[in-house]
Amino acid sequence: MLEARLFNKEKTSLNLQEKILLKEEIKDKLRVMNASIICHYYVDGIVQDLAIESGGIVADSLEMARYGQRSSADILIVAGVKFMGETAKILSPQKKVFMVNNMATCSLDVGCSFDDFNEFCDNNPSRTVLVYANTSASIKARSDWTVTSSCAIDIVEYLASKKLPLIFAPDKHLGNYIKKMTGADILNWEGHCVVHDEFKSFELKKLSKNMPEAEILVHPEAPNSVIELADCVGSTSQLLKYSKQSKCKTFIVATDNGLIHAMKKSSPKKSFIEAPTAGNGATCKSCAHCPWMEMNDLKGVLNALGGNAEEIIVQNETSEKAMKSITKMLNFTR
Ligand code: SF4
């Protein structure tokens, strides 16, 4: 994480005019190369805007996966983190896939190594293995099902109806939330997201008391004490949809603040406030923004299109196994 923070600190920022010119240059290249940008909601707003203006997509992990597969582009540029690039490559092996920044990873992915996870599964052989999309291709290859936060509850309800005991990895908060909502027999891996784990219920209660009119939107990677205060718990796309449809005019948002860009664009007359992080008396508060998502910028997109980035490659055997796990999710949610 330190590496990501240092990289972001050293980034040279462009002024507005330079950004506009760079966006136009990138759009031309995307057209000429038949390339498309697949962007996550947590990425910088200017890259989100570029993705939309150039005919690409801004979405959650599930829709990013689907879009890559159905896109007619020859080249996919993934603005997000590494597991998203790997998933795009697994689902579209004939396309060239590049990350905007190859160093962009995820604390959930990093905290779930293949050897440790393999041993965990081997020690619990009777359990069906579900993994969150935020994992490496090799972890997905070791699993029976891949899920995202937008479909996890539906898939677990289905598996629980068959009385199957489950392993869920790697996010413990999401695993506990799914367990609570479905009553399924779940053995959790103890990983966490460095962004969502920082939201604190004590401070959120204080903020909410001062603005009782605001609705609280929470991603299920947040701790249970924060989830309990929510008016809506859901994936990024579900929180975005709720903010559009609700009659409420003010929202406190407990997920990466990158999502607020899309929320403001779709509801310009509503107000969105970042949920507070860190505890009472803490001297340092997290910025509610993923250091790896922040590594995605316009220069990185240009670099990926210029042949200077390393292509995402997934070994055939891993890819084939992971494809089975991901395809089950895509078919279930079709
Ligand atoms: S916000 Fe959390 S879960 Fe998402 S990529 Fe960053 S570290 Fe991973």
Residues whose N, C-alpha, C, O or C-beta is under 5 A from the ligand:
A	BS01	SF4	V81 T105 C106 S107 L108 C193 V194 V195 D256 C290
